[in-house]
Amino acid sequence: MALSAFALLEFTELKKYVAVDPKLIQELYSFILAKKNENGLFEVRKQYEAKNAYSEHMWSRNMYILYALSKLGIKMKLKILTK
C-alpha cells in the first residue's frame, strides 16, 4: 500500500515531464481508496501481520498513505478511530 502511494506521488509528478497514462494514476488512486477500512485506516498489514495489533511501523505506513493523498490535494472524509 505505501509503495502504491509512493508510485501515485511519483507518476503524478512525472506527468509534468513525460506522458503518463491518466488511467494508471486513476487505477492507483482507486486501488488505494479501496483499501480504506470503515474505521478510516488503510489496511497496510501483511497477511502474516493481520492478527497482530497495529505497531508503530504499521501506523507509519498508514500515515505515509495519508501524506501522499494530501500532497496530491485529494480530499476525503476519514473517520477518526476512537476507542
mmCIF file of the N, C-alpha and C atoms, coordinates in Angstrom:
data_MODEL
# 
_entry.id   MODEL 
# 
loop_
_atom_site.group_PDB 
_atom_site.id 
_atom_site.type_symbol 
_atom_site.label_atom_id 
_atom_site.label_alt_id 
_atom_site.label_comp_id 
_atom_site.label_asym_id 
_atom_site.label_entity_id 
_atom_site.label_seq_id 
_atom_site.pdbx_PDB_ins_code 
_atom_site.Cartn_x 
_atom_site.Cartn_y 
_atom_site.Cartn_z 
_atom_site.occupancy 
_atom_site.B_iso_or_equiv 
_atom_site.pdbx_formal_charge 
_atom_site.auth_seq_id 
_atom_site.auth_comp_id 
_atom_site.auth_asym_id 
_atom_site.auth_atom_id 
_atom_site.pdbx_PDB_model_num 
ATOM 1   N N  . MET A 1 1  ? 0.803   -1.188  0.000   1.00 0.00 ? 1  MET A N  1 
ATOM 2   C CA . MET A 1 1  ? 0.000   0.000   0.000   1.00 0.00 ? 1  MET A CA 1 
ATOM 3   C C  . MET A 1 1  ? 0.854   1.263   0.000   1.00 0.00 ? 1  MET A C  1 
ATOM 4   N N  . ALA A 1 2  ? 1.820   1.311   0.889   1.00 0.00 ? 2  ALA A N  1 
ATOM 5   C CA . ALA A 1 2  ? 2.671   2.501   0.938   1.00 0.00 ? 2  ALA A CA 1 
ATOM 6   C C  . ALA A 1 2  ? 3.437   2.656   -0.378  1.00 0.00 ? 2  ALA A C  1 
ATOM 7   N N  . LEU A 1 3  ? 3.820   1.554   -0.973  1.00 0.00 ? 3  LEU A N  1 
ATOM 8   C CA . LEU A 1 3  ? 4.513   1.607   -2.261  1.00 0.00 ? 3  LEU A CA 1 
ATOM 9   C C  . LEU A 1 3  ? 3.578   2.139   -3.350  1.00 0.00 ? 3  LEU A C  1 
ATOM 10  N N  . SER A 1 4  ? 2.316   1.765   -3.282  1.00 0.00 ? 4  SER A N  1 
ATOM 11  C CA . SER A 1 4  ? 1.328   2.293   -4.236  1.00 0.00 ? 4  SER A CA 1 
ATOM 12  C C  . SER A 1 4  ? 1.157   3.794   -4.056  1.00 0.00 ? 4  SER A C  1 
ATOM 13  N N  . ALA A 1 5  ? 1.146   4.246   -2.808  1.00 0.00 ? 5  ALA A N  1 
ATOM 14  C CA . ALA A 1 5  ? 1.036   5.684   -2.533  1.00 0.00 ? 5  ALA A CA 1 
ATOM 15  C C  . ALA A 1 5  ? 2.268   6.418   -3.065  1.00 0.00 ? 5  ALA A C  1 
ATOM 16  N N  . PHE A 1 6  ? 3.439   5.816   -2.897  1.00 0.00 ? 6  PHE A N  1 
ATOM 17  C CA . PHE A 1 6  ? 4.669   6.403   -3.428  1.00 0.00 ? 6  PHE A CA 1 
ATOM 18  C C  . PHE A 1 6  ? 4.592   6.483   -4.950  1.00 0.00 ? 6  PHE A C  1 
ATOM 19  N N  . ALA A 1 7  ? 4.134   5.399   -5.587  1.00 0.00 ? 7  ALA A N  1 
ATOM 20  C CA . ALA A 1 7  ? 4.013   5.381   -7.052  1.00 0.00 ? 7  ALA A CA 1 
ATOM 21  C C  . ALA A 1 7  ? 3.030   6.445   -7.525  1.00 0.00 ? 7  ALA A C  1 
ATOM 22  N N  . LEU A 1 8  ? 1.934   6.616   -6.796  1.00 0.00 ? 8  LEU A N  1 
ATOM 23  C CA . LEU A 1 8  ? 0.955   7.640   -7.155  1.00 0.00 ? 8  LEU A CA 1 
ATOM 24  C C  . LEU A 1 8  ? 1.586   9.030   -7.118  1.00 0.00 ? 8  LEU A C  1 
ATOM 25  N N  . LEU A 1 9  ? 2.363   9.298   -6.078  1.00 0.00 ? 9  LEU A N  1 
ATOM 26  C CA . LEU A 1 9  ? 3.067   10.586  -5.994  1.00 0.00 ? 9  LEU A CA 1 
ATOM 27  C C  . LEU A 1 9  ? 4.038   10.761  -7.154  1.00 0.00 ? 9  LEU A C  1 
ATOM 28  N N  . GLU A 1 10 ? 4.822   9.735   -7.417  1.00 0.00 ? 10 GLU A N  1 
ATOM 29  C CA . GLU A 1 10 ? 5.856   9.824   -8.451  1.00 0.00 ? 10 GLU A CA 1 
ATOM 30  C C  . GLU A 1 10 ? 5.264   9.964   -9.850  1.00 0.00 ? 10 GLU A C  1 
ATOM 31  N N  . PHE A 1 11 ? 4.260   9.168   -10.177 1.00 0.00 ? 11 PHE A N  1 
ATOM 32  C CA . PHE A 1 11 ? 3.660   9.273   -11.510 1.00 0.00 ? 11 PHE A CA 1 
ATOM 33  C C  . PHE A 1 11 ? 2.963   10.613  -11.706 1.00 0.00 ? 11 PHE A C  1 
ATOM 34  N N  . THR A 1 12 ? 2.359   11.128  -10.648 1.00 0.00 ? 12 THR A N  1 
ATOM 35  C CA . THR A 1 12 ? 1.713   12.435  -10.746 1.00 0.00 ? 12 THR A CA 1 
ATOM 36  C C  . THR A 1 12 ? 2.753   13.517  -11.003 1.00 0.00 ? 12 THR A C  1 
ATOM 37  N N  . GLU A 1 13 ? 3.879   13.432  -10.337 1.00 0.00 ? 13 GLU A N  1 
ATOM 38  C CA . GLU A 1 13 ? 4.964   14.394  -10.558 1.00 0.00 ? 13 GLU A CA 1 
ATOM 39  C C  . GLU A 1 13 ? 5.590   14.205  -11.947 1.00 0.00 ? 13 GLU A C  1 
ATOM 40  N N  . LEU A 1 14 ? 5.745   12.958  -12.339 1.00 0.00 ? 14 LEU A N  1 
ATOM 41  C CA . LEU A 1 14 ? 6.385   12.635  -13.612 1.00 0.00 ? 14 LEU A CA 1 
ATOM 42  C C  . LEU A 1 14 ? 5.589   13.149  -14.813 1.00 0.00 ? 14 LEU A C  1 
ATOM 43  N N  . LYS A 1 15 ? 4.268   13.249  -14.674 1.00 0.00 ? 15 LYS A N  1 
ATOM 44  C CA . LYS A 1 15 ? 3.464   13.682  -15.824 1.00 0.00 ? 15 LYS A CA 1 
ATOM 45  C C  . LYS A 1 15 ? 3.737   15.126  -16.228 1.00 0.00 ? 15 LYS A C  1 
ATOM 46  N N  . LYS A 1 16 ? 4.475   15.871  -15.403 1.00 0.00 ? 16 LYS A N  1 
ATOM 47  C CA . LYS A 1 16 ? 4.902   17.222  -15.782 1.00 0.00 ? 16 LYS A CA 1 
ATOM 48  C C  . LYS A 1 16 ? 5.961   17.170  -16.887 1.00 0.00 ? 16 LYS A C  1 
ATOM 49  N N  . TYR A 1 17 ? 6.644   16.027  -16.994 1.00 0.00 ? 17 TYR A N  1 
ATOM 50  C CA . TYR A 1 17 ? 7.795   15.920  -17.896 1.00 0.00 ? 17 TYR A CA 1 
ATOM 51  C C  . TYR A 1 17 ? 7.597   14.946  -19.046 1.00 0.00 ? 17 TYR A C  1 
ATOM 52  N N  . VAL A 1 18 ? 6.805   13.903  -18.829 1.00 0.00 ? 18 VAL A N  1 
ATOM 53  C CA . VAL A 1 18 ? 6.565   12.903  -19.871 1.00 0.00 ? 18 VAL A CA 1 
ATOM 54  C C  . VAL A 1 18 ? 5.088   12.529  -19.862 1.00 0.00 ? 18 VAL A C  1 
ATOM 55  N N  . ALA A 1 19 ? 4.666   11.874  -20.915 1.00 0.00 ? 19 ALA A N  1 
ATOM 56  C CA . ALA A 1 19 ? 3.274   11.434  -20.999 1.00 0.00 ? 19 ALA A CA 1 
ATOM 57  C C  . ALA A 1 19 ? 3.052   10.232  -20.091 1.00 0.00 ? 19 ALA A C  1 
ATOM 58  N N  . VAL A 1 20 ? 2.153   10.385  -19.143 1.00 0.00 ? 20 VAL A N  1 
ATOM 59  C CA . VAL A 1 20 ? 1.778   9.296   -18.242 1.00 0.00 ? 20 VAL A CA 1 
ATOM 60  C C  . VAL A 1 20 ? 0.299   9.028   -18.485 1.00 0.00 ? 20 VAL A C  1 
ATOM 61  N N  . ASP A 1 21 ? -0.030  7.778   -18.671 1.00 0.00 ? 21 ASP A N  1 
ATOM 62  C CA . ASP A 1 21 ? -1.411  7.404   -18.923 1.00 0.00 ? 21 ASP A CA 1 
ATOM 63  C C  . ASP A 1 21 ? -2.273  7.773   -17.708 1.00 0.00 ? 21 ASP A C  1 
ATOM 64  N N  . PRO A 1 22 ? -3.271  8.622   -17.878 1.00 0.00 ? 22 PRO A N  1 
ATOM 65  C CA . PRO A 1 22 ? -4.135  9.017   -16.763 1.00 0.00 ? 22 PRO A CA 1 
ATOM 66  C C  . PRO A 1 22 ? -4.848  7.825   -16.122 1.00 0.00 ? 22 PRO A C  1 
ATOM 67  N N  . LYS A 1 23 ? -5.050  6.776   -16.923 1.00 0.00 ? 23 LYS A N  1 
ATOM 68  C CA . LYS A 1 23 ? -5.694  5.562   -16.396 1.00 0.00 ? 23 LYS A CA 1 
ATOM 69  C C  . LYS A 1 23 ? -4.832  4.930   -15.300 1.00 0.00 ? 23 LYS A C  1 
ATOM 70  N N  . LEU A 1 24 ? -3.524  4.969   -15.463 1.00 0.00 ? 24 LEU A N  1 
ATOM 71  C CA . LEU A 1 24 ? -2.612  4.425   -14.462 1.00 0.00 ? 24 LEU A CA 1 
ATOM 72  C C  . LEU A 1 24 ? -2.769  5.162   -13.135 1.00 0.00 ? 24 LEU A C  1 
ATOM 73  N N  . ILE A 1 25 ? -2.811  6.471   -13.194 1.00 0.00 ? 25 ILE A N  1 
ATOM 74  C CA . ILE A 1 25 ? -2.960  7.274   -11.980 1.00 0.00 ? 25 ILE A CA 1 
ATOM 75  C C  . ILE A 1 25 ? -4.322  7.012   -11.343 1.00 0.00 ? 25 ILE A C  1 
ATOM 76  N N  . GLN A 1 26 ? -5.367  6.941   -12.157 1.00 0.00 ? 26 GLN A N  1 
ATOM 77  C CA . GLN A 1 26 ? -6.714  6.685   -11.633 1.00 0.00 ? 26 GLN A CA 1 
ATOM 78  C C  . GLN A 1 26 ? -6.804  5.299   -10.988 1.00 0.00 ? 26 GLN A C  1 
ATOM 79  N N  . GLU A 1 27 ? -6.178  4.309   -11.599 1.00 0.00 ? 27 GLU A N  1 
ATOM 80  C CA . GLU A 1 27 ? -6.216  2.956   -11.034 1.00 0.00 ? 27 GLU A CA 1 
ATOM 81  C C  . GLU A 1 27 ? -5.446  2.872   -9.723  1.00 0.00 ? 27 GLU A C  1 
ATOM 82  N N  . LEU A 1 28 ? -4.322  3.557   -9.630  1.00 0.00 ? 28 LEU A N  1 
ATOM 83  C CA . LEU A 1 28 ? -3.590  3.601   -8.362  1.00 0.00 ? 28 LEU A CA 1 
ATOM 84  C C  . LEU A 1 28 ? -4.431  4.261   -7.278  1.00 0.00 ? 28 LEU A C  1 
ATOM 85  N N  . TYR A 1 29 ? -5.039  5.381   -7.618  1.00 0.00 ? 29 TYR A N  1 
ATOM 86  C CA . TYR A 1 29 ? -5.889  6.106   -6.685  1.00 0.00 ? 29 TYR A CA 1 
ATOM 87  C C  . TYR A 1 29 ? -7.055  5.221   -6.225  1.00 0.00 ? 29 TYR A C  1 
ATOM 88  N N  . SER A 1 30 ? -7.703  4.548   -7.159  1.00 0.00 ? 30 SER A N  1 
ATOM 89  C CA . SER A 1 30 ? -8.835  3.668   -6.828  1.00 0.00 ? 30 SER A CA 1 
ATOM 90  C C  . SER A 1 30 ? -8.387  2.494   -5.968  1.00 0.00 ? 30 SER A C  1 
ATOM 91  N N  . PHE A 1 31 ? -7.231  1.929   -6.278  1.00 0.00 ? 31 PHE A N  1 
ATOM 92  C CA . PHE A 1 31 ? -6.704  0.811   -5.503  1.00 0.00 ? 31 PHE A CA 1 
ATOM 93  C C  . PHE A 1 31 ? -6.459  1.224   -4.054  1.00 0.00 ? 31 PHE A C  1 
ATOM 94  N N  . ILE A 1 32 ? -5.843  2.381   -3.883  1.00 0.00 ? 32 ILE A N  1 
ATOM 95  C CA . ILE A 1 32 ? -5.542  2.861   -2.533  1.00 0.00 ? 32 ILE A CA 1 
ATOM 96  C C  . ILE A 1 32 ? -6.830  3.100   -1.751  1.00 0.00 ? 32 ILE A C  1 
ATOM 97  N N  . LEU A 1 33 ? -7.784  3.786   -2.355  1.00 0.00 ? 33 LEU A N  1 
ATOM 98  C CA . LEU A 1 33 ? -9.034  4.077   -1.654  1.00 0.00 ? 33 LEU A CA 1 
ATOM 99  C C  . LEU A 1 33 ? -9.849  2.819   -1.373  1.00 0.00 ? 33 LEU A C  1 
ATOM 100 N N  . ALA A 1 34 ? -9.700  1.801   -2.194  1.00 0.00 ? 34 ALA A N  1 
ATOM 101 C CA . ALA A 1 34 ? -10.409 0.539   -1.971  1.00 0.00 ? 34 ALA A CA 1 
ATOM 102 C C  . ALA A 1 34 ? -9.891  -0.182  -0.723  1.00 0.00 ? 34 ALA A C  1 
ATOM 103 N N  . LYS A 1 35 ? -8.703  0.151   -0.307  1.00 0.00 ? 35 LYS A N  1 
ATOM 104 C CA . LYS A 1 35 ? -8.106  -0.492  0.869   1.00 0.00 ? 35 LYS A CA 1 
ATOM 105 C C  . LYS A 1 35 ? -8.431  0.236   2.171   1.00 0.00 ? 35 LYS A C  1 
ATOM 106 N N  . LYS A 1 36 ? -9.224  1.311   2.078   1.00 0.00 ? 36 LYS A N  1 
ATOM 107 C CA . LYS A 1 36 ? -9.585  2.054   3.289   1.00 0.00 ? 36 LYS A CA 1 
ATOM 108 C C  . LYS A 1 36 ? -10.677 1.288   4.026   1.00 0.00 ? 36 LYS A C  1 
ATOM 109 N N  . ASN A 1 37 ? -10.450 1.033   5.303   1.00 0.00 ? 37 ASN A N  1 
ATOM 110 C CA . ASN A 1 37 ? -11.420 0.330   6.134   1.00 0.00 ? 37 ASN A CA 1 
ATOM 111 C C  . ASN A 1 37 ? -12.526 1.264   6.579   1.00 0.00 ? 37 ASN A C  1 
ATOM 112 N N  . GLU A 1 38 ? -13.565 0.702   7.156   1.00 0.00 ? 38 GLU A N  1 
ATOM 113 C CA . GLU A 1 38 ? -14.680 1.506   7.649   1.00 0.00 ? 38 GLU A CA 1 
ATOM 114 C C  . GLU A 1 38 ? -14.265 2.427   8.794   1.00 0.00 ? 38 GLU A C  1 
ATOM 115 N N  . ASN A 1 39 ? -13.159 2.124   9.452   1.00 0.00 ? 39 ASN A N  1 
ATOM 116 C CA . ASN A 1 39 ? -12.679 2.982   10.537  1.00 0.00 ? 39 ASN A CA 1 
ATOM 117 C C  . ASN A 1 39 ? -11.736 4.082   10.050  1.00 0.00 ? 39 ASN A C  1 
ATOM 118 N N  . GLY A 1 40 ? -11.553 4.183   8.730   1.00 0.00 ? 40 GLY A N  1 
ATOM 119 C CA . GLY A 1 40 ? -10.738 5.244   8.165   1.00 0.00 ? 40 GLY A CA 1 
ATOM 120 C C  . GLY A 1 40 ? -9.278  4.889   7.989   1.00 0.00 ? 40 GLY A C  1 
ATOM 121 N N  . LEU A 1 41 ? -8.875  3.724   8.462   1.00 0.00 ? 41 LEU A N  1 
ATOM 122 C CA . LEU A 1 41 ? -7.483  3.292   8.300   1.00 0.00 ? 41 LEU A CA 1 
ATOM 123 C C  . LEU A 1 41 ? -7.338  2.535   6.990   1.00 0.00 ? 41 LEU A C  1 
ATOM 124 N N  . PHE A 1 42 ? -6.131  2.534   6.479   1.00 0.00 ? 42 PHE A N  1 
ATOM 125 C CA . PHE A 1 42 ? -5.829  1.751   5.287   1.00 0.00 ? 42 PHE A CA 1 
ATOM 126 C C  . PHE A 1 42 ? -5.220  0.440   5.744   1.00 0.00 ? 42 PHE A C  1 
ATOM 127 N N  . GLU A 1 43 ? -5.628  -0.642  5.118   1.00 0.00 ? 43 GLU A N  1 
ATOM 128 C CA . GLU A 1 43 ? -5.109  -1.947  5.510   1.00 0.00 ? 43 GLU A CA 1 
ATOM 129 C C  . GLU A 1 43 ? -3.697  -2.098  4.956   1.00 0.00 ? 43 GLU A C  1 
ATOM 130 N N  . VAL A 1 44 ? -2.734  -1.839  5.797   1.00 0.00 ? 44 VAL A N  1 
ATOM 131 C CA . VAL A 1 44 ? -1.332  -1.875  5.378   1.00 0.00 ? 44 VAL A CA 1 
ATOM 132 C C  . VAL A 1 44 ? -0.602  -3.092  5.925   1.00 0.00 ? 44 VAL A C  1 
ATOM 133 N N  . ARG A 1 45 ? -1.301  -3.850  6.762   1.00 0.00 ? 45 ARG A N  1 
ATOM 134 C CA . ARG A 1 45 ? -0.643  -5.022  7.340   1.00 0.00 ? 45 ARG A CA 1 
ATOM 135 C C  . ARG A 1 45 ? -0.538  -6.130  6.310   1.00 0.00 ? 45 ARG A C  1 
ATOM 136 N N  . LYS A 1 46 ? 0.543   -6.840  6.367   1.00 0.00 ? 46 LYS A N  1 
ATOM 137 C CA . LYS A 1 46 ? 0.718   -8.008  5.516   1.00 0.00 ? 46 LYS A CA 1 
ATOM 138 C C  . LYS A 1 46 ? -0.171  -9.119  6.070   1.00 0.00 ? 46 LYS A C  1 
ATOM 139 N N  . GLN A 1 47 ? -0.414  -10.128 5.276   1.00 0.00 ? 47 GLN A N  1 
ATOM 140 C CA . GLN A 1 47 ? -1.297  -11.203 5.701   1.00 0.00 ? 47 GLN A CA 1 
ATOM 141 C C  . GLN A 1 47 ? -0.819  -11.833 7.014   1.00 0.00 ? 47 GLN A C  1 
ATOM 142 N N  . TYR A 1 48 ? 0.483   -12.024 7.161   1.00 0.00 ? 48 TYR A N  1 
ATOM 143 C CA . TYR A 1 48 ? 1.006   -12.634 8.373   1.00 0.00 ? 48 TYR A CA 1 
ATOM 144 C C  . TYR A 1 48 ? 0.968   -11.681 9.568   1.00 0.00 ? 48 TYR A C  1 
ATOM 145 N N  . GLU A 1 49 ? 0.737   -10.393 9.344   1.00 0.00 ? 49 GLU A N  1 
ATOM 146 C CA . GLU A 1 49 ? 0.657   -9.411  10.422  1.00 0.00 ? 49 GLU A CA 1 
ATOM 147 C C  . GLU A 1 49 ? -0.781  -9.133  10.855  1.00 0.00 ? 49 GLU A C  1 
ATOM 148 N N  . ALA A 1 50 ? -1.759  -9.599  10.094  1.00 0.00 ? 50 ALA A N  1 
ATOM 149 C CA . ALA A 1 50 ? -3.157  -9.209  10.289  1.00 0.00 ? 50 ALA A CA 1 
ATOM 150 C C  . ALA A 1 50 ? -3.705  -9.571  11.663  1.00 0.00 ? 50 ALA A C  1 
ATOM 151 N N  . LYS A 1 51 ? -3.166  -10.582 12.299  1.00 0.00 ? 51 LYS A N  1 
ATOM 152 C CA . LYS A 1 51 ? -3.668  -10.991 13.616  1.00 0.00 ? 51 LYS A CA 1 
ATOM 153 C C  . LYS A 1 51 ? -3.111  -10.130 14.740  1.00 0.00 ? 51 LYS A C  1 
ATOM 154 N N  . ASN A 1 52 ? -2.080  -9.361  14.444  1.00 0.00 ? 52 ASN A N  1 
ATOM 155 C CA . ASN A 1 52 ? -1.432  -8.530  15.455  1.00 0.00 ? 52 ASN A CA 1 
ATOM 156 C C  . ASN A 1 52 ? -2.064  -7.139  15.491  1.00 0.00 ? 52 ASN A C  1 
ATOM 157 N N  . ALA A 1 53 ? -1.935  -6.499  16.630  1.00 0.00 ? 53 ALA A N  1 
ATOM 158 C CA . ALA A 1 53 ? -2.376  -5.101  16.742  1.00 0.00 ? 53 ALA A CA 1 
ATOM 159 C C  . ALA A 1 53 ? -1.455  -4.234  15.885  1.00 0.00 ? 53 ALA A C  1 
ATOM 160 N N  . TYR A 1 54 ? -1.882  -3.020  15.587  1.00 0.00 ? 54 TYR A N  1 
ATOM 161 C CA . TYR A 1 54 ? -1.055  -2.114  14.800  1.00 0.00 ? 54 TYR A CA 1 
ATOM 162 C C  . TYR A 1 54 ? 0.207   -1.737  15.570  1.00 0.00 ? 54 TYR A C  1 
ATOM 163 N N  . SER A 1 55 ? 1.340   -1.872  14.922  1.00 0.00 ? 55 SER A N  1 
ATOM 164 C CA . SER A 1 55 ? 2.618   -1.474  15.511  1.00 0.00 ? 55 SER A CA 1 
ATOM 165 C C  . SER A 1 55 ? 2.954   -0.066  15.028  1.00 0.00 ? 55 SER A C  1 
ATOM 166 N N  . GLU A 1 56 ? 4.023   0.504   15.564  1.00 0.00 ? 56 GLU A N  1 
ATOM 167 C CA . GLU A 1 56 ? 4.450   1.834   15.105  1.00 0.00 ? 56 GLU A CA 1 
ATOM 168 C C  . GLU A 1 56 ? 4.786   1.811   13.612  1.00 0.00 ? 56 GLU A C  1 
ATOM 169 N N  . HIS A 1 57 ? 5.373   0.725   13.156  1.00 0.00 ? 57 HIS A N  1 
ATOM 170 C CA . HIS A 1 57 ? 5.730   0.603   11.747  1.00 0.00 ? 57 HIS A CA 1 
ATOM 171 C C  . HIS A 1 57 ? 4.471   0.611   10.879  1.00 0.00 ? 57 HIS A C  1 
ATOM 172 N N  . MET A 1 58 ? 3.438   -0.102  11.318  1.00 0.00 ? 58 MET A N  1 
ATOM 173 C CA . MET A 1 58 ? 2.195   -0.138  10.554  1.00 0.00 ? 58 MET A CA 1 
ATOM 174 C C  . MET A 1 58 ? 1.514   1.224   10.554  1.00 0.00 ? 58 MET A C  1 
ATOM 175 N N  . TRP A 1 59 ? 1.572   1.925   11.680  1.00 0.00 ? 59 TRP A N  1 
ATOM 176 C CA . TRP A 1 59 ? 0.993   3.273   11.741  1.00 0.00 ? 59 TRP A CA 1 
ATOM 177 C C  . TRP A 1 59 ? 1.737   4.207   10.798  1.00 0.00 ? 59 TRP A C  1 
ATOM 178 N N  . SER A 1 60 ? 3.061   4.067   10.725  1.00 0.00 ? 60 SER A N  1 
ATOM 179 C CA . SER A 1 60 ? 3.830   4.961   9.849   1.00 0.00 ? 60 SER A CA 1 
ATOM 180 C C  . SER A 1 60 ? 3.480   4.712   8.386   1.00 0.00 ? 60 SER A C  1 
ATOM 181 N N  . ARG A 1 61 ? 3.226   3.465   8.014   1.00 0.00 ? 61 ARG A N  1 
ATOM 182 C CA . ARG A 1 61 ? 2.805   3.178   6.635   1.00 0.00 ? 61 ARG A CA 1 
ATOM 183 C C  . ARG A 1 61 ? 1.452   3.820   6.354   1.00 0.00 ? 61 ARG A C  1 
ATOM 184 N N  . ASN A 1 62 ? 0.554   3.754   7.341   1.00 0.00 ? 62 ASN A N  1 
ATOM 185 C CA . ASN A 1 62 ? -0.763  4.366   7.195   1.00 0.00 ? 62 ASN A CA 1 
ATOM 186 C C  . ASN A 1 62 ? -0.638  5.877   7.041   1.00 0.00 ? 62 ASN A C  1 
ATOM 187 N N  . MET A 1 63 ? 0.201   6.477   7.829   1.00 0.00 ? 63 MET A N  1 
ATOM 188 C CA . MET A 1 63 ? 0.375   7.929   7.761   1.00 0.00 ? 63 MET A CA 1 
ATOM 189 C C  . MET A 1 63 ? 1.025   8.348   6.451   1.00 0.00 ? 63 MET A C  1 
ATOM 190 N N  . TYR A 1 64 ? 1.899   7.520   5.896   1.00 0.00 ? 64 TYR A N  1 
ATOM 191 C CA . TYR A 1 64 ? 2.507   7.854   4.611   1.00 0.00 ? 64 TYR A CA 1 
ATOM 192 C C  . TYR A 1 64 ? 1.449   7.905   3.517   1.00 0.00 ? 64 TYR A C  1 
ATOM 193 N N  . ILE A 1 65 ? 0.501   6.973   3.553   1.00 0.00 ? 65 ILE A N  1 
ATOM 194 C CA . ILE A 1 65 ? -0.573  6.975   2.564   1.00 0.00 ? 65 ILE A CA 1 
ATOM 195 C C  . ILE A 1 65 ? -1.383  8.258   2.684   1.00 0.00 ? 65 ILE A C  1 
ATOM 196 N N  . LEU A 1 66 ? -1.708  8.654   3.900   1.00 0.00 ? 66 LEU A N  1 
ATOM 197 C CA . LEU A 1 66 ? -2.440  9.905   4.111   1.00 0.00 ? 66 LEU A CA 1 
ATOM 198 C C  . LEU A 1 66 ? -1.626  11.106  3.623   1.00 0.00 ? 66 LEU A C  1 
ATOM 199 N N  . TYR A 1 67 ? -0.331  11.080  3.878   1.00 0.00 ? 67 TYR A N  1 
ATOM 200 C CA . TYR A 1 67 ? 0.550   12.152  3.403   1.00 0.00 ? 67 TYR A CA 1 
ATOM 201 C C  . TYR A 1 67 ? 0.495   12.237  1.881   1.00 0.00 ? 67 TYR A C  1 
ATOM 202 N N  . ALA A 1 68 ? 0.630   11.093  1.213   1.00 0.00 ? 68 ALA A N  1 
ATOM 203 C CA . ALA A 1 68 ? 0.641   11.080  -0.252  1.00 0.00 ? 68 ALA A CA 1 
ATOM 204 C C  . ALA A 1 68 ? -0.665  11.621  -0.812  1.00 0.00 ? 68 ALA A C  1 
ATOM 205 N N  . LEU A 1 69 ? -1.789  11.185  -0.248  1.00 0.00 ? 69 LEU A N  1 
ATOM 206 C CA . LEU A 1 69 ? -3.081  11.662  -0.737  1.00 0.00 ? 69 LEU A CA 1 
ATOM 207 C C  . LEU A 1 69 ? -3.255  13.153  -0.486  1.00 0.00 ? 69 LEU A C  1 
ATOM 208 N N  . SER A 1 70 ? -2.811  13.618  0.672   1.00 0.00 ? 70 SER A N  1 
ATOM 209 C CA . SER A 1 70 ? -2.953  15.047  0.976   1.00 0.00 ? 70 SER A CA 1 
ATOM 210 C C  . SER A 1 70 ? -2.005  15.885  0.123   1.00 0.00 ? 70 SER A C  1 
ATOM 211 N N  . LYS A 1 71 ? -0.829  15.370  -0.174  1.00 0.00 ? 71 LYS A N  1 
ATOM 212 C CA . LYS A 1 71 ? 0.132   16.070  -1.022  1.00 0.00 ? 71 LYS A CA 1 
ATOM 213 C C  . LYS A 1 71 ? -0.431  16.287  -2.425  1.00 0.00 ? 71 LYS A C  1 
ATOM 214 N N  . LEU A 1 72 ? -1.251  15.347  -2.855  1.00 0.00 ? 72 LEU A N  1 
ATOM 215 C CA . LEU A 1 72 ? -1.869  15.454  -4.173  1.00 0.00 ? 72 LEU A CA 1 
ATOM 216 C C  . LEU A 1 72 ? -3.154  16.263  -4.140  1.00 0.00 ? 72 LEU A C  1 
ATOM 217 N N  . GLY A 1 73 ? -3.509  16.730  -2.962  1.00 0.00 ? 73 GLY A N  1 
ATOM 218 C CA . GLY A 1 73 ? -4.703  17.555  -2.854  1.00 0.00 ? 73 GLY A CA 1 
ATOM 219 C C  . GLY A 1 73 ? -5.992  16.764  -2.850  1.00 0.00 ? 73 GLY A C  1 
ATOM 220 N N  . ILE A 1 74 ? -5.883  15.479  -2.615  1.00 0.00 ? 74 ILE A N  1 
ATOM 221 C CA . ILE A 1 74 ? -7.073  14.632  -2.589  1.00 0.00 ? 74 ILE A CA 1 
ATOM 222 C C  . ILE A 1 74 ? -7.752  14.809  -1.243  1.00 0.00 ? 74 ILE A C  1 
ATOM 223 N N  . LYS A 1 75 ? -8.980  15.236  -1.291  1.00 0.00 ? 75 LYS A N  1 
ATOM 224 C CA . LYS A 1 75 ? -9.721  15.469  -0.056  1.00 0.00 ? 75 LYS A CA 1 
ATOM 225 C C  . LYS A 1 75 ? -10.716 14.340  0.130   1.00 0.00 ? 75 LYS A C  1 
ATOM 226 N N  . MET A 1 76 ? -10.715 13.771  1.295   1.00 0.00 ? 76 MET A N  1 
ATOM 227 C CA . MET A 1 76 ? -11.688 12.737  1.604   1.00 0.00 ? 76 MET A CA 1 
ATOM 228 C C  . MET A 1 76 ? -11.979 12.756  3.087   1.00 0.00 ? 76 MET A C  1 
ATOM 229 N N  . LYS A 1 77 ? -13.141 12.317  3.430   1.00 0.00 ? 77 LYS A N  1 
ATOM 230 C CA . LYS A 1 77 ? -13.518 12.275  4.833   1.00 0.00 ? 77 LYS A CA 1 
ATOM 231 C C  . LYS A 1 77 ? -13.000 10.987  5.433   1.00 0.00 ? 77 LYS A C  1 
ATOM 232 N N  . LEU A 1 78 ? -12.279 11.116  6.519   1.00 0.00 ? 78 LEU A N  1 
ATOM 233 C CA . LEU A 1 78 ? -11.778 9.952   7.230   1.00 0.00 ? 78 LEU A CA 1 
ATOM 234 C C  . LEU A 1 78 ? -12.395 9.944   8.615   1.00 0.00 ? 78 LEU A C  1 
ATOM 235 N N  . LYS A 1 79 ? -12.894 8.812   8.969   1.00 0.00 ? 79 LYS A N  1 
ATOM 236 C CA . LYS A 1 79 ? -13.429 8.688   10.314  1.00 0.00 ? 79 LYS A CA 1 
ATOM 237 C C  . LYS A 1 79 ? -12.256 8.574   11.275  1.00 0.00 ? 79 LYS A C  1 
ATOM 238 N N  . ILE A 1 80 ? -12.390 9.182   12.415  1.00 0.00 ? 80 ILE A N  1 
ATOM 239 C CA . ILE A 1 80 ? -11.342 9.120   13.420  1.00 0.00 ? 80 ILE A CA 1 
ATOM 240 C C  . ILE A 1 80 ? -11.543 7.869   14.244  1.00 0.00 ? 80 ILE A C  1 
ATOM 241 N N  . LEU A 1 81 ? -10.480 7.114   14.371  1.00 0.00 ? 81 LEU A N  1 
ATOM 242 C CA . LEU A 1 81 ? -10.534 5.870   15.148  1.00 0.00 ? 81 LEU A CA 1 
ATOM 243 C C  . LEU A 1 81 ? -10.593 6.245   16.631  1.00 0.00 ? 81 LEU A C  1 
ATOM 244 N N  . THR A 1 82 ? -11.632 5.855   17.278  1.00 0.00 ? 82 THR A N  1 
ATOM 245 C CA . THR A 1 82 ? -11.776 6.114   18.702  1.00 0.00 ? 82 THR A CA 1 
ATOM 246 C C  . THR A 1 82 ? -12.004 4.816   19.431  1.00 0.00 ? 82 THR A C  1 
ATOM 247 N N  . LYS A 1 83 ? -11.627 4.820   20.666  1.00 0.00 ? 83 LYS A N  1 
ATOM 248 C CA . LYS A 1 83 ? -11.824 3.604   21.479  1.00 0.00 ? 83 LYS A CA 1 
ATOM 249 C C  . LYS A 1 83 ? -12.872 3.875   22.518  1.00 0.00 ? 83 LYS A C  1 
# 
